[in-house]
Amino acid sequence: MRRLAWLGLGLALLLPASGRDTGWKQLFDGKDLNGWKHVGPGGMTVENGLIQTHGGMGLLYWTGSKLGDCVLRVVYKMRDQNDNSGVFIRIPVAPTEPWMPVNYGYEVQIDNVAPGEDEYHVTGTLYSLTKPLARPGKPGPEWNTMEITLDGPRTIVTVNGVKVTDYTEGQPVPPKKLDFEPERGERPTYGYIGLQNHSDNDIVFFKEVAVRPLK
């Protein structure tokens, strides 16, 4: 039996019938940011039922519990043709500053172009650690669906139904080349998750953040 720490929240009781049928728990209700906390410059607000990024670099993380052995679904769109953001996973402790999740968790990148950088920095990769198996990210203002499977030490990322990353702890990764790239090393199987607000010029909207246990 998989250890699901977040099931202590009483998942089955908290979900409406439709949520129980699908197994998905919505972490964002479309109304407010209850259960979330922002760290670092900039911020995030709820506008017209969507989470909108402002300035940066900071992050909004889910305070409810650490997540693992689950699938995380994030539905997002860029304001412009291309904007920069990310989804943080496997953050070992509650973050107090925005670079901690970059260095000690993983950032699943949202950036279709990554100008001035290489293919280790595009949508669906573990930022600066994995090459994309495909590049299915859609430009703004089209919606994208990212699903991140946390299966013990294995991380699988799909974007719009296409696999982009399949990485297991211990696989070789490229050496660190730039000061702002994450520290190398293994990450925990359970951790906090979060959403990145990158900069004033990068506006991203999030419509859904949901999680379900692995079957």
Backbone torsions as a table, in degrees:
resi	resn	phi	psi	omega
1	MET	NA	133.9	-178.7
2	ARG	-75.3	142.6	178.5
3	ARG	-83.0	112.6	-177.9
4	LEU	-116.9	89.5	-176.1
5	ALA	-58.8	-36.6	-174.5
6	TRP	-74.9	-9.0	175.6
7	LEU	-68.7	-15.4	175.5
8	GLY	-62.3	-13.0	178.0
9	LEU	-74.6	-3.5	-177.5
10	GLY	74.2	50.5	-172.9
11	LEU	-52.8	-49.6	-175.0
12	ALA	-62.3	-33.9	-178.7
13	LEU	-77.4	-29.7	-175.9
14	LEU	-78.9	-25.7	-174.2
15	LEU	-85.1	144.7	169.6
16	PRO	-68.5	171.9	-176.4
17	ALA	-55.1	-43.8	-179.1
18	SER	-63.1	-38.0	178.0
19	GLY	-65.4	-39.3	178.5
20	ARG	-66.1	-36.7	-179.1
21	ASP	-63.9	-42.0	-176.6
22	THR	-87.0	-20.7	-177.6
23	GLY	85.5	-0.9	-177.6
24	TRP	-89.3	135.2	171.9
25	LYS	-107.1	122.2	179.4
26	GLN	-79.9	123.2	177.4
27	LEU	-89.8	-12.8	177.2
28	PHE	-128.2	124.3	-173.7
29	ASP	-93.2	3.9	180.0
30	GLY	79.9	2.0	-175.8
31	LYS	-118.2	-44.6	-176.5
32	ASP	-151.8	-177.4	-177.2
33	LEU	-110.0	32.3	173.6
34	ASN	-58.5	133.2	-178.7
35	GLY	90.6	-2.5	-180.0
36	TRP	-118.5	153.8	177.0
37	LYS	-138.0	136.7	179.1
38	HIS	-98.0	141.8	179.4
39	VAL	-131.6	136.0	175.0
40	GLY	94.7	-178.3	-178.9
41	PRO	-64.9	163.3	-179.9
42	GLY	73.0	-154.7	179.8
43	GLY	179.5	-174.1	175.9
44	MET	-139.5	143.9	178.2
45	THR	-132.1	165.0	173.9
46	VAL	-102.5	118.6	-179.3
47	GLU	-128.6	119.7	178.2
48	ASN	53.8	40.8	176.5
49	GLY	80.6	7.4	-178.3
50	LEU	-122.6	145.5	169.4
51	ILE	-79.6	127.5	180.0
52	GLN	-118.7	134.7	178.1
53	THR	-81.2	149.4	176.7
54	HIS	-140.0	121.1	173.9
55	GLY	60.5	-156.6	178.8
56	GLY	151.6	-174.8	7.9
57	MET	-95.0	130.0	178.0
58	GLY	-145.8	-172.4	176.3
59	LEU	-150.8	154.2	174.6
60	LEU	-113.8	118.3	-177.1
61	TYR	-117.7	151.7	179.2
62	TRP	-79.8	120.1	-174.4
63	THR	-89.3	-9.3	-171.0
64	GLY	-59.3	-43.0	-178.7
65	SER	-176.3	166.7	169.7
66	LYS	-75.7	149.6	-178.1
67	LEU	-120.3	143.7	175.3
68	GLY	-167.6	166.6	-177.3
69	ASP	47.2	55.7	-175.2
70	CYS	-155.7	173.8	171.8
71	VAL	-116.1	127.9	177.6
72	LEU	-105.7	126.0	178.9
73	ARG	-113.3	128.3	-179.8
74	VAL	-128.3	121.7	177.9
75	VAL	-107.4	122.9	-172.1
76	TYR	-144.2	164.4	169.8
77	LYS	-146.4	153.1	175.0
78	MET	-89.5	146.9	175.9
79	ARG	-69.3	-42.5	-174.6
80	ASP	-106.4	-173.5	177.3
81	GLN	-54.6	-40.4	176.2
82	ASN	-147.2	134.7	174.8
83	ASP	-139.6	161.7	-173.5
84	ASN	-110.3	131.9	173.9
85	SER	-159.7	-163.2	178.0
86	GLY	-176.9	165.5	175.7
87	VAL	-118.3	121.5	179.7
88	PHE	-90.6	139.7	177.3
89	ILE	-136.4	162.9	173.6
90	ARG	56.2	34.9	176.0
91	ILE	-75.5	121.2	-169.5
92	PRO	-68.7	-34.7	179.2
93	VAL	-136.5	163.4	179.3
94	ALA	-57.7	122.7	-175.2
95	PRO	-71.3	146.1	176.6
96	THR	-117.6	-9.9	175.5
97	GLU	-150.5	156.9	-165.7
98	PRO	-72.7	-19.6	-178.6
99	TRP	-85.8	-17.4	-179.4
100	MET	-59.1	-46.7	178.5
101	PRO	-64.4	-30.5	177.5
102	VAL	-64.8	-43.5	-173.0
103	ASN	-84.8	-27.9	-172.3
104	TYR	-123.0	-6.1	165.9
105	GLY	-114.5	-157.4	172.4
106	TYR	-120.3	143.1	168.3
107	GLU	-104.3	118.8	170.1
108	VAL	-85.4	114.6	-167.8
109	GLN	-72.4	144.3	166.0
110	ILE	-121.6	102.2	-179.3
111	ASP	-177.7	103.1	-173.9
112	ASN	-72.9	-22.0	-172.4
113	VAL	-110.3	-42.1	-177.0
114	ALA	51.2	60.2	-176.4
115	PRO	-59.3	134.0	179.2
116	GLY	79.3	-1.4	179.4
117	GLU	-121.4	-177.8	-175.3
118	ASP	-106.6	-172.9	-173.3
119	GLU	-71.6	-7.1	174.6
120	TYR	-75.8	1.6	-173.3
121	HIS	-125.5	28.3	-177.3
122	VAL	-111.5	168.5	-173.3
123	THR	-50.9	128.6	175.4
124	GLY	93.5	-9.8	176.6
125	THR	-84.7	159.0	164.4
126	LEU	-78.8	114.3	-165.6
127	TYR	-48.5	117.7	177.1
128	SER	69.6	7.3	-176.0
129	LEU	-114.7	-33.1	-176.4
130	THR	-128.2	147.0	172.8
131	LYS	-84.9	148.3	178.3
132	PRO	-73.9	137.1	171.8
133	LEU	-76.5	-21.8	177.3
134	ALA	-159.2	169.2	179.6
135	ARG	-130.8	72.9	-174.8
136	PRO	-91.0	6.3	-178.3
137	GLY	-63.2	136.4	-179.7
138	LYS	-95.6	143.4	178.3
139	PRO	-72.9	164.0	174.2
140	GLY	-66.5	150.0	2.7
141	PRO	-98.7	30.2	179.2
142	GLU	-75.1	149.3	178.2
143	TRP	-81.7	145.1	175.9
144	ASN	-124.2	145.6	173.8
145	THR	-116.3	117.6	177.1
146	MET	-108.3	130.0	174.2
147	GLU	-121.0	128.3	-177.6
148	ILE	-117.2	115.4	178.9
149	THR	-96.1	121.8	175.9
150	LEU	-105.9	102.0	-174.8
151	ASP	-119.8	86.5	-173.5
152	GLY	58.8	-125.7	-179.5
153	PRO	-83.4	1.5	-176.3
154	ARG	-100.0	137.9	177.3
155	THR	-124.3	122.5	177.5
156	ILE	-119.1	132.4	179.4
157	VAL	-123.1	126.6	170.0
158	THR	-117.3	147.2	175.0
159	VAL	-127.1	120.7	-177.7
160	ASN	54.2	39.3	175.4
161	GLY	82.5	1.4	-177.6
162	VAL	-111.0	130.1	-179.0
163	LYS	-71.0	129.2	179.4
164	VAL	-111.2	-36.0	-176.4
165	THR	-137.0	138.9	171.2
166	ASP	-143.3	98.5	-170.6
167	TYR	-129.4	136.3	175.5
168	THR	-119.1	137.6	-179.5
169	GLU	-49.5	135.6	179.3
170	GLY	99.5	-16.4	175.5
171	GLN	-65.0	150.2	-179.9
172	PRO	-64.7	143.3	176.3
173	VAL	-130.0	158.0	-179.9
174	PRO	-68.7	154.6	176.9
175	PRO	-66.0	154.5	177.7
176	LYS	-67.3	127.7	-176.3
177	LYS	-110.8	-30.5	-174.6
178	LEU	-120.6	149.5	-175.7
179	ASP	-58.6	-34.6	-174.9
180	PHE	-86.7	0.0	177.6
181	GLU	-75.3	155.5	-175.5
182	PRO	-69.9	154.8	171.2
183	GLU	-63.3	145.3	176.7
184	ARG	-84.4	157.6	-179.5
185	GLY	135.3	160.9	-176.7
186	GLU	-73.5	150.5	178.3
187	ARG	-110.2	161.1	-179.1
188	PRO	-72.3	159.7	178.0
189	THR	-75.5	-23.8	176.5
190	TYR	-121.0	141.6	177.6
191	GLY	-169.7	171.7	176.0
192	TYR	-72.7	157.7	175.7
193	ILE	-120.9	157.0	-179.2
194	GLY	-159.0	170.6	178.5
195	LEU	-119.4	139.5	-176.1
196	GLN	-97.5	135.3	163.2
197	ASN	-105.7	118.0	-164.4
198	HIS	-91.7	-49.0	-176.9
199	SER	-165.9	172.8	-179.8
200	ASP	-59.5	-34.3	-174.7
201	ASN	-88.5	-3.7	-177.6
202	ASP	-113.2	104.0	-178.8
203	ILE	-111.9	121.8	179.7
204	VAL	-129.0	142.3	179.3
205	PHE	-113.2	138.7	177.9
206	PHE	-117.1	124.2	-179.0
207	LYS	-96.7	-31.9	-176.4
208	GLU	-146.0	136.7	168.0
209	VAL	-133.1	114.0	-173.5
210	ALA	-140.1	157.5	-178.7
211	VAL	-139.7	146.2	173.0
212	ARG	-142.0	151.8	179.1
213	PRO	-70.9	153.6	171.4
214	LEU	-66.6	144.7	-178.9
215	LYS	-84.2	NA	NA
